Amino acid sequence: MIFIFVLGYTAIALEHPLKIDKAASALLTAVIVWTLLIIGSNTILPNITDSTTVVEESLMHHLGEISGILFFLLGAMTLVELVDVHGGFDIITSKITTLNKAKLLWILCFVTFFMSAALDNLTTSIIMAALLRKLIHDKKDLWLFAGMVILAANAGGAWSPIGDVTTIMLWIGGQVTAANIVLKILLPSLVCLLVLLTLISFKVKGKLNPPNKEKQKHTIPEWEKKTVMYLGIGALLFVPIFKTTTHLPPFMGILLGLSVLWIATEILHKRKPSELKKSFSIVGVLQKIDTPSILFFLGILLAVSALQVAGHLNDLAVILDNKIGNIWIINSLIGVFSSIVDNVPLVAGAIGMYSLDVYPQNHLFWELLAYCAGTGGSILIIGSAAGVAIMGILKIDFIWYLKNITFYAFVGYISGILTFLLLNQVF
């Protein structure tokens, strides 16, 4: 299973040289590892009579969790695309007048950093990807800015109890409290971002060539633009409120927002010609959604969940605990590993290994885990939900990211850990 996973991961990384879409490689990897798991279920689960049924149930359990992420991604992408097609983002981009690359990068990264704490890193990255397409024409500049947005989104999500799936897990599980995670992780996350921006500023010089504004076939009244934009942004901002109030998964909140916006746009365009109505409706927008990215997400998360069910990720956690023991090194490595496999099962493994009797609420271990799991995924582009989303939307190459962004991501990641260590020693 590990061999097949590594092989599939390599195919994903070499998507452009192989000329095979990463979604196809991810789906094939997922199916093969689950097939191997069920074939070898008697060996892996020797004490269980009907081991194949257990594997089947595990698959359906993980598929349920993954589907929640996929429906959230689909809903958020549709909302953002709907706002975009109505020209809603033109209202925002018209306010950004600077063409200086370095200045624009700092502005966008700080907006992303705080927005991902209020929303979450996945939603924020989807919104910022749409904005970047409006602001930047050159592919090299676009990818560089997008790479920094991924880093800023993950750094911003790490210090908020609702900013990243892993911090949500730790918050709901009682390992951390909301106020404490903000107090302890905000500065390390901010240092991580500042170090990244300072380093990358030496690389970003000159002025941008803004993209040519697309001539729209149909003129949209200003009030319609604003109505759809406010409803769309409001729907996204309402998701964390909905989750906190109802305790339902985030995808339910995004589906609520999508349905309201769907009805609103139907009413807005009901008296317009059918061709015009179709181009501004959900039906037309859904044709623009990057479905291969969603299938890639499905494949990679299914493949990782197979390794989790087989016990490989738990074995990794045990090895880290037995062979190393130092919580600083363990958490630092968990962050690095979360850029290779999903950070959610790694954090789930850590939560399963250590009870609150061993490390009580708001212990240093949990705080450091929140930072490392949240920001470590930025080291590789497929190590975080934000990275996968932007990779699909803007077609960023895995190898390009590895060459141009990974080093900065790692330096920023280590800077945040050292800041956390210094604060811990002082206070």
Buried (B, 14 or more C-beta within 10 A) or exposed (E): BEEBBEEBBEBBBBBEEEEBBBBBBBBBBBBBBBEBBBEBBEEBBEEEEEBBEBBBEBBEEBBEBBBBBBBBBBBBBBBBBBBBBBBBBBBBBEEBEEEBBBEBBBEBBBBBBBBBBBBBBBBBBBBBBBBBBBBBEEEEBBBBBBBBBBBBBBBBBBBBBBBBBBBBBBBEBEBBBEEBBBEBBBBBBBBBBBBBBBBBBEEBEEEBEBBEEEEEEEEBEEEBBBBBBEBBBEBBBBBBEBBEEEEEBBBBBBBBBBEBBBEBBEEBBEEBEEEEBBBBBBEBBBEEBBBBBBBBBBBBBBBBBBBBBBEBBBEBBEEBBEEEEEBBEBBBBBBBBBBBBBBBBBBBBBBEBBEEEEBEEBBBBBBBBBBBBBBBBBBBBBBBBBBBBBBBBBBBBBBBBBEBBBEBBBBBBBBBBBBBBEBBEEE
